[in-house]
């Protein structure tokens, strides 16, 4: 358990300084930073060579944290997340206390309550959400394992987590958009 705790601490140290990390998630390897730090988020867009109009998602550790960053969590979200068989990201209207460059043009944000022990522990210690986007250059395939991550990405992040490197990634999360007016739209199954 000592290595696990050390990796969490290493990430925390980098993130507190506005850095960007490469880390395993409950789905694929992700590039991340503090979701309230606009400069760090800009770096992720640069690393991925991604347009800022393409939204990134955010990870939270539990429902209580989710409620701190969304103006109004639709009741249906709790049922969807409770019964989801795989990691599920929900796009919510009106995120709050998040860096502006993370929020979509339609004033929405995709947020996933993580079930992964490493992510959960890191987010709890950060006491704020963690940005998560797949560890690839925009337009290129999502790596299924650590060894498929581009050397360019590895070079540009500030820290690479030394855990779960042999694990084959599962697929990206399901994405569901829940509007405050009651509309539900499946974006990715």
TADA-V684740 format. One record per residue. N is the residue number from 1. SS is DSSP state (~ for helix, > for strand, _ for the rest). D_FIRST is the distance of its C-alpha to the first C-alpha in Angstrom with 1 decimal. Layout:
BEGIN
n,ss,d_first
N,SS,D_FIRST
N,SS,D_FIRST
END
This chain:
BEGIN
n,ss,d_first
1,_,0.0
2,~,3.8
3,~,5.6
4,~,5.2
5,~,6.4
6,~,8.7
7,~,10.1
8,~,10.9
9,~,12.5
10,~,14.4
11,~,15.8
12,~,16.8
13,~,18.6
14,~,20.5
15,~,21.4
16,~,22.7
17,_,25.0
18,_,26.3
19,_,24.5
20,_,23.8
21,>,20.5
22,>,20.1
23,>,17.2
24,_,16.4
25,_,17.7
26,_,18.6
27,_,21.7
28,_,22.2
29,_,20.8
30,>,21.9
31,>,23.4
32,>,22.7
33,_,23.5
34,>,24.3
35,_,26.9
36,_,29.0
37,_,29.5
38,~,32.6
39,~,32.5
40,~,29.0
41,~,30.2
42,~,33.3
43,~,31.2
44,~,29.5
45,~,33.1
46,~,34.1
47,~,31.3
48,~,32.0
49,_,35.7
50,_,36.0
51,_,38.7
52,_,37.8
53,_,39.7
54,_,37.0
55,_,34.4
56,_,30.6
57,>,28.4
58,>,26.0
59,>,22.8
60,>,22.2
61,_,19.6
62,_,22.1
63,~,25.9
64,~,26.3
65,~,25.2
66,~,27.4
67,~,30.3
68,~,29.9
69,~,30.6
70,>,33.3
71,_,36.6
72,_,37.1
73,_,34.7
74,_,37.1
75,~,36.7
76,~,36.5
77,~,33.2
78,~,31.4
79,~,32.9
80,~,32.2
81,~,28.5
82,~,28.2
83,~,29.9
84,_,28.7
85,_,27.4
86,_,25.8
87,_,24.4
88,>,27.5
89,>,28.5
90,>,31.4
91,>,33.8
92,>,35.0
93,>,38.2
94,_,38.2
95,>,34.7
96,_,34.6
97,_,32.8
98,_,31.7
99,_,33.0
100,~,36.4
101,~,35.8
102,~,33.1
103,_,35.7
104,_,37.9
105,_,41.7
106,_,42.2
107,_,40.0
108,>,37.1
109,>,33.4
110,>,31.1
111,>,28.0
112,>,25.2
113,>,23.0
114,_,19.7
115,_,17.8
116,_,15.0
117,~,11.6
118,~,11.0
119,~,14.7
120,~,14.9
121,~,12.4
122,~,14.1
123,~,17.5
124,~,16.9
125,~,16.1
126,~,19.1
127,_,21.3
128,_,23.3
129,_,23.5
130,>,22.1
131,>,24.7
132,>,24.0
133,>,26.4
134,>,26.2
135,_,25.6
136,_,29.2
137,_,32.5
138,_,34.6
139,_,36.7
140,_,34.7
141,_,32.7
142,_,29.2
143,_,26.8
144,_,25.4
145,_,22.7
146,~,21.2
147,~,23.9
148,~,26.6
149,_,25.9
150,_,28.9
151,~,28.7
152,~,30.5
153,~,27.7
154,~,25.1
155,~,27.5
156,~,28.2
157,_,24.9
158,_,23.4
159,>,19.8
160,>,18.3
161,_,14.6
162,_,13.1
163,_,11.4
164,_,13.4
165,_,16.3
166,_,17.8
167,_,17.8
168,_,21.4
169,_,21.8
170,_,23.6
171,_,26.7
172,_,27.0
173,_,27.1
174,>,30.3
175,>,32.2
176,>,34.6
177,>,36.9
178,>,37.8
179,_,40.6
180,_,41.6
181,_,45.0
182,_,43.5
183,_,43.4
184,>,40.7
185,>,40.3
186,>,38.0
187,>,37.2
188,>,34.9
189,_,34.2
END
